[in-house]
Amino acid sequence: MRTFRTLPADRPDPDTLPDWCDVDVRSIPAVPEWCIETFTDPGDAVIDPFAGFGTTIAAADRLGRAGYGIERDPRRVAYVRERVDHPRRVVVGDAREGRSAFISDATGDQEEFISSDGSERKPHINADDDEEDHEGGDVDPPAFDLCCTAPPFMLDWMDTDPFEGYESAGSYGAYLADATAAFEAVADLLAPEGIAVVEVSNVRFGPGVSTLAWDLADAIDDAAGLRFRTEIVLGFEDGDIGFEDDASGDDGDRMVDAAGDDRTWGPETGRYGYGYDHCYCLVFDHVS
Ligand SMILES: C[S@@+](CC[C@H](N)C(=O)[O-])C[C@H]1O[C@@H](n2cnc3c(N)ncnc32)[C@H](O)[C@@H]1O
């Protein structure tokens, strides 16, 4: 398999983010599309345990696969549910809980009160949903052919926990241990020949680099049931993703985009940037 690919760099339109959201963590849609087309066939089941705004699930819908997701933020789940073919396949939960997140999905209660714009109303359910989707309550997840996901990022200098919404204290070591646990839960959801593909980048912030991609490859390889197969570098067609290389600039440790906006990823800015024109897809095989 070729380990370098170039994909369209079309970013999602920032205007399609809801007002309450000030951080755009969405993947470039071409990345999950490429993963799904490469590693699955039509009709296969795909899970994103860190579903975010549903880029992977929407791509699965478009490509005729069955997309499922877990996401800890109820507002993001409400947003996704309004945009996918099978809303009940997306649940509020903790990826580290794996299968039980589908069983104990709290949205049975929350959907009465939360929608993606923060108003109080029930979610839109498509008329052509499966019976399973109309029933409410637990969703019995299938054995997944592919996990396609981008986990929450942490840099080695940060001290808050990404798996808890950056709201409690954390450390890089604890984050990597949690990543191992989350992907053990993923392995439990995969079919025997299933594959997990993890989109991640090493992250440059000013003069330093956090080797997140390589550290996560190691951490996930430690998960029972998953073995690292390869990394695939995905480059983007226009050669950049909107960030200037400030290594020799006058901006100290700030990252400034082409429009002059500060893209430094830090708690004080609430924004992030990879600082690179590529990402990694880490590929893991499900092993018994
Ligand atoms: C990098 S974003 C994924 C973005 C997604 N690929 C998209 O295009 O919208 C990571 C997501 O993981 C969610 N998350 C963080 N900790 C989690 C946890 N313990 N369980 C499930 N989701 C979690 C975050 O809320 C965030 O939406």
PDBQT file of the ligand as one rigid body, heavy atoms in Angstrom, charges set to zero:
ROOT
HETATM    1  C1  LIG A 301     -10.730  16.154  17.115  1.00  0.00    +0.000 C 
HETATM    2  S1  LIG A 301     -12.398  16.202  17.586  1.00  0.00    +0.000 S 
HETATM    3  C2  LIG A 301     -13.140  15.201  16.332  1.00  0.00    +0.000 C 
HETATM    4  C3  LIG A 301     -13.640  16.037  15.201  1.00  0.00    +0.000 C 
HETATM    5  C4  LIG A 301     -14.363  15.246  14.131  1.00  0.00    +0.000 C 
HETATM    6  N1  LIG A 301     -13.466  14.410  13.379  1.00  0.00    +0.000 N 
HETATM    7  C5  LIG A 301     -15.097  16.207  13.203  1.00  0.00    +0.000 C 
HETATM    8  O1  LIG A 301     -14.747  16.279  12.028  1.00  0.00    +0.000 OA
HETATM    9  O2  LIG A 301     -15.972  16.936  13.688  1.00  0.00    +0.000 OA
HETATM   10  C6  LIG A 301     -12.452  15.157  18.973  1.00  0.00    +0.000 C 
HETATM   11  C7  LIG A 301     -13.841  15.011  19.597  1.00  0.00    +0.000 C 
HETATM   12  O3  LIG A 301     -13.754  14.063  20.663  1.00  0.00    +0.000 OA
HETATM   13  C8  LIG A 301     -14.667  14.452  21.658  1.00  0.00    +0.000 C 
HETATM   14  N2  LIG A 301     -14.281  13.793  22.906  1.00  0.00    +0.000 N 
HETATM   15  C9  LIG A 301     -13.351  14.177  23.801  1.00  0.00    +0.000 A 
HETATM   16  N3  LIG A 301     -13.266  13.290  24.808  1.00  0.00    +0.000 NA
HETATM   17  C10 LIG A 301     -14.165  12.312  24.544  1.00  0.00    +0.000 A 
HETATM   18  C11 LIG A 301     -14.544  11.118  25.205  1.00  0.00    +0.000 A 
HETATM   19  N4  LIG A 301     -13.982  10.762  26.380  1.00  0.00    +0.000 N 
HETATM   20  N5  LIG A 301     -15.475  10.329  24.631  1.00  0.00    +0.000 NA
HETATM   21  C12 LIG A 301     -16.067  10.695  23.450  1.00  0.00    +0.000 A 
HETATM   22  N6  LIG A 301     -15.777  11.844  22.793  1.00  0.00    +0.000 NA
HETATM   23  C13 LIG A 301     -14.824  12.626  23.324  1.00  0.00    +0.000 A 
HETATM   24  C14 LIG A 301     -14.542  15.971  21.689  1.00  0.00    +0.000 C 
HETATM   25  O4  LIG A 301     -15.681  16.560  22.297  1.00  0.00    +0.000 OA
HETATM   26  C15 LIG A 301     -14.386  16.292  20.210  1.00  0.00    +0.000 C 
HETATM   27  O5  LIG A 301     -15.636  16.597  19.634  1.00  0.00    +0.000 OA
ENDROOT
TORSDOF 0
